[in-house]
Amino acid sequence: MTTPKRVLIIQNTPSGGPRRLETWLTDAGLDVEILKGFETTLPEQLDADGLVVLGGGYLPDADDRAPWLPATRSLVEQALREKTPVLGICLGGQLLAHVAGGVVTGEVGAPENGSTPITLRSECGGDALFDGLPQTVPGIEHHVDAITELPPEAVWLAQTDRCPYQAFRVGPVAWGLQFHPEITADRILTWDTERLAAQGFDRTQLHATAVADEPVSTPVWRTMVTRFAATISDGGARAGSSDVGERPTTVPG
């Protein structure tokens, strides 16, 4: 009997758990371990077959506010060196960009909140996660900080009108996302109404739009996450744009 591959998920805030991401990775045959950086000591060595870093209200080098971030950056650095598959979401994507030599800026540009059209770029052709997905897909956003410069040689995969760097790849098997594929519409109801209003957003409308978009967005992001799981199960073999193997070009319903 084959032992399942294991993916480590680093959670950065009490409310920012993996949600449906955990279900999708488990359904894809992986063992999932969740470590909460804010209440436990992270390992010095990455003893897992894949790594996911979730979001949080910090810049990637805000070590004074989030003292586990140096250990998180070290794990991402190790994964990049060893070509271990990585998926960074929101803060996690910014942290991947930071580690790989990009620039992340606090409170820059226009805030993004709620279900937002994400446009996939032509560079997605042949990418192990994004190849063949619809050109425009709704994704839930919730950020004021942003990547303002991609790492050298990163592949730019997706954008929105307000924030250009929505998805990118570093090397063969490390992906960063600004949006949240793990979040569903119900999460929006926990967001601060007054803060959203100050940014020009109405929470009730954000929730309604996200509910309407979920039938479209959910199967697409599940496909993307399942493909990420495949890079882990294959030991990183389904890599980048040079060796994509065979994968579906349509999204299951």
C-alpha positions as CSV (number, residue, x, y, z in Angstrom):
1,M,0.0,0.0,0.0
2,T,1.4,3.4,-1.1
3,T,1.8,6.0,1.7
4,P,0.0,9.2,0.8
5,K,2.1,12.3,0.2
6,R,1.9,14.9,2.9
7,V,1.3,18.7,2.5
8,L,2.0,21.2,5.3
9,I,-0.4,24.2,5.6
10,I,0.8,27.2,7.6
11,Q,-2.1,29.2,9.1
12,N,-1.3,32.8,10.1
13,T,-4.5,34.0,11.9
14,P,-7.1,32.3,14.1
15,S,-9.9,33.0,11.5
16,G,-7.8,32.4,8.4
17,G,-7.9,28.6,8.2
18,P,-7.7,26.5,5.0
19,R,-11.5,25.9,4.8
20,R,-12.4,24.1,1.6
21,L,-8.8,23.9,0.5
22,E,-8.2,21.2,3.1
23,T,-11.1,19.2,1.8
24,W,-9.9,19.5,-1.8
25,L,-6.4,18.4,-0.9
26,T,-7.7,15.5,1.1
27,D,-10.0,14.4,-1.6
28,A,-7.0,14.4,-4.0
29,G,-5.4,11.8,-1.8
30,L,-3.0,13.9,0.3
31,D,-2.4,13.8,4.1
32,V,-2.9,17.4,5.4
33,E,-1.1,18.8,8.4
34,I,-2.0,22.3,9.6
35,L,0.4,24.3,11.8
36,K,-0.9,27.5,13.4
37,G,2.2,29.8,13.4
38,F,0.6,32.2,15.9
39,E,0.4,29.4,18.6
40,T,3.1,26.8,17.8
41,T,6.8,26.6,16.8
42,L,7.3,25.9,13.2
43,P,9.8,23.3,12.2
44,E,13.3,24.3,11.0
45,Q,13.2,21.7,8.2
46,L,10.4,21.1,5.7
47,D,9.6,17.5,6.3
48,A,6.6,17.4,3.9
49,D,6.0,16.8,0.2
50,G,4.3,20.1,-0.3
51,L,3.8,23.5,1.4
52,V,0.8,25.9,1.5
53,V,1.1,29.3,3.2
54,L,-2.3,31.0,4.0
55,G,-3.2,34.6,4.3
56,G,-3.1,37.1,7.2
57,G,-3.1,40.8,7.9
58,Y,0.7,41.2,7.8
59,L,3.4,42.2,5.4
60,P,5.7,39.2,4.7
61,D,8.5,40.7,6.8
62,A,6.4,42.0,9.7
63,D,8.4,40.0,12.2
64,D,7.6,42.3,15.1
65,R,3.9,41.6,14.7
66,A,4.1,38.0,13.6
67,P,7.3,36.4,15.0
68,W,6.8,33.1,13.2
69,L,7.3,34.7,9.8
70,P,11.1,34.2,9.7
71,A,10.5,30.5,10.1
72,T,7.8,30.6,7.5
73,R,10.2,32.4,5.0
74,S,12.9,29.8,5.8
75,L,10.5,26.9,4.9
76,V,9.5,28.6,1.6
77,E,13.2,29.2,0.8
78,Q,13.9,25.5,1.4
79,A,11.0,24.5,-0.8
80,L,12.2,26.7,-3.6
81,R,15.8,25.2,-3.3
82,E,14.5,21.7,-3.3
83,K,11.7,22.2,-5.8
84,T,9.0,21.1,-3.4
85,P,5.6,22.3,-4.5
86,V,4.4,25.5,-2.9
87,L,1.1,27.4,-2.9
88,G,1.0,30.8,-1.3
89,I,-2.4,32.6,-0.8
90,C,-2.7,36.3,-0.2
91,L,0.0,36.9,2.5
92,G,1.4,33.5,1.5
93,G,1.7,34.7,-2.1
94,Q,3.3,37.9,-1.1
95,L,5.7,36.0,1.1
96,L,6.7,33.8,-1.8
97,A,7.3,36.9,-3.9
98,H,9.4,38.5,-1.1
99,V,11.5,35.4,-0.6
100,A,12.2,35.1,-4.3
101,G,13.3,38.7,-4.8
102,G,10.1,40.6,-5.5
103,V,8.7,43.6,-3.8
104,V,5.6,43.8,-1.6
105,T,4.2,47.2,-0.6
106,G,1.8,47.9,2.3
107,E,-1.5,49.7,1.6
108,V,-0.8,50.4,-2.0
109,G,-3.3,51.1,-4.8
110,A,-7.0,50.5,-4.5
111,P,-8.2,47.9,-2.0
112,E,-9.9,44.8,-3.3
113,N,-12.8,43.0,-1.5
114,G,-15.2,40.4,-2.5
115,S,-15.7,38.3,-5.6
116,T,-13.7,40.0,-8.4
117,P,-13.1,39.0,-12.0
118,I,-9.6,37.6,-12.4
119,T,-8.2,37.5,-15.9
120,L,-5.8,34.8,-16.8
121,R,-2.9,35.8,-19.1
122,S,-1.5,34.0,-22.1
123,E,1.4,32.8,-20.0
124,C,-1.0,30.3,-18.4
125,G,-0.7,28.2,-21.5
126,G,1.2,25.1,-20.4
127,D,1.2,26.0,-16.7
128,A,0.6,23.0,-14.5
129,L,-2.2,24.7,-12.5
130,F,-3.8,27.3,-14.9
131,D,-3.6,25.7,-18.3
132,G,-7.0,25.5,-20.0
133,L,-9.0,27.3,-17.3
134,P,-11.5,29.9,-18.4
135,Q,-9.9,33.2,-19.3
136,T,-11.9,35.2,-16.7
137,V,-12.9,33.6,-13.3
138,P,-14.4,35.2,-10.2
139,G,-12.1,35.0,-7.1
140,I,-12.6,36.4,-3.6
141,E,-10.2,39.2,-2.7
142,H,-9.6,40.8,0.7
143,H,-6.4,42.9,0.8
144,V,-4.8,46.4,0.9
145,D,-1.2,45.3,0.6
146,A,0.1,44.1,-2.8
147,I,3.0,42.8,-4.8
148,T,4.4,45.7,-6.7
149,E,7.3,43.9,-8.4
150,L,7.4,40.2,-9.3
151,P,10.6,38.2,-8.6
152,P,13.1,38.0,-11.4
153,E,12.1,35.4,-14.0
154,A,8.7,34.8,-12.3
155,V,5.9,33.9,-14.8
156,W,3.0,36.3,-14.5
157,L,-0.2,34.3,-14.8
158,A,-3.3,36.4,-13.8
159,Q,-4.4,40.0,-13.1
160,T,-7.3,42.2,-12.1
161,D,-8.1,45.8,-12.9
162,R,-7.1,47.1,-9.5
163,C,-4.1,44.8,-8.7
164,P,-2.0,43.4,-11.5
165,Y,-0.1,40.5,-9.8
166,Q,-2.9,38.1,-8.9
167,A,-1.1,34.9,-9.7
168,F,2.5,34.0,-10.6
169,R,4.9,31.1,-10.7
170,V,8.5,31.0,-9.4
171,G,10.5,28.1,-10.9
172,P,8.7,24.9,-11.8
173,V,6.4,24.2,-8.9
174,A,5.9,27.3,-6.7
175,W,2.8,29.5,-7.2
176,G,1.6,32.7,-5.5
177,L,-2.0,33.9,-5.5
178,Q,-3.3,37.3,-4.3
179,F,-6.9,36.0,-4.3
180,H,-8.5,33.4,-2.0
181,P,-9.6,30.2,-3.7
182,E,-10.3,28.7,-0.2
183,I,-12.9,31.3,0.8
184,T,-16.6,31.0,0.2
185,A,-19.3,33.7,0.4
186,D,-20.1,33.1,4.0
187,R,-16.7,34.3,5.1
188,I,-17.6,37.8,3.8
189,L,-20.3,38.1,6.5
190,T,-17.5,38.1,9.2
191,W,-15.7,41.1,7.7
192,D,-15.8,44.5,9.4
193,T,-18.7,46.5,7.9
194,E,-17.3,49.9,8.9
195,R,-13.9,49.2,7.5
196,L,-15.4,48.0,4.2
197,A,-17.6,51.1,4.0
198,A,-14.5,53.3,4.5
199,Q,-13.0,51.6,1.5
200,G,-16.1,52.1,-0.6
201,F,-17.6,48.6,-0.3
202,D,-21.0,47.4,1.0
203,R,-20.8,44.1,2.8
204,T,-24.3,43.0,1.9
205,Q,-23.7,43.6,-1.8
206,L,-20.3,41.9,-1.6
207,H,-21.9,38.8,-0.1
208,A,-24.7,38.7,-2.7
209,T,-22.2,38.9,-5.6
210,A,-20.1,36.2,-4.1
211,V,-23.1,33.9,-3.6
212,A,-24.1,34.4,-7.3
213,D,-20.5,33.8,-8.5
214,E,-19.8,30.6,-6.5
215,P,-21.4,28.1,-9.0
216,V,-18.9,29.5,-11.6
217,S,-15.8,29.9,-9.5
218,T,-15.9,26.8,-7.2
219,P,-15.3,24.1,-9.9
220,V,-12.5,26.2,-11.5
221,W,-10.6,26.7,-8.2
222,R,-11.2,23.1,-7.2
223,T,-9.6,22.1,-10.5
224,M,-6.6,24.4,-9.8
225,V,-6.1,23.0,-6.3
226,T,-6.5,19.4,-7.5
227,R,-3.7,20.1,-10.0
228,F,-1.5,21.5,-7.3
229,A,-2.1,18.3,-5.3
230,A,-1.1,16.3,-8.4
231,T,2.3,18.1,-8.5
232,I,2.8,16.9,-4.9
233,S,1.7,13.3,-5.6
234,D,4.0,13.2,-8.7
235,G,6.9,14.5,-6.7
236,G,7.0,17.8,-8.6
237,A,7.0,16.1,-12.0
238,R,4.2,18.2,-13.3
239,A,6.2,21.3,-13.5
240,G,5.9,24.7,-14.9
241,S,5.4,25.3,-18.6
242,S,8.2,23.0,-19.8
243,D,6.8,19.6,-18.6
244,V,3.0,19.9,-18.1
245,G,2.1,16.3,-18.8
246,E,-1.6,15.5,-19.6
247,R,-4.3,17.4,-17.8
248,P,-7.9,18.2,-18.4
249,T,-8.6,21.4,-20.4
250,T,-12.2,21.6,-19.2
251,V,-13.4,22.2,-15.7
252,P,-15.7,19.6,-14.1
253,G,-19.1,20.6,-13.0
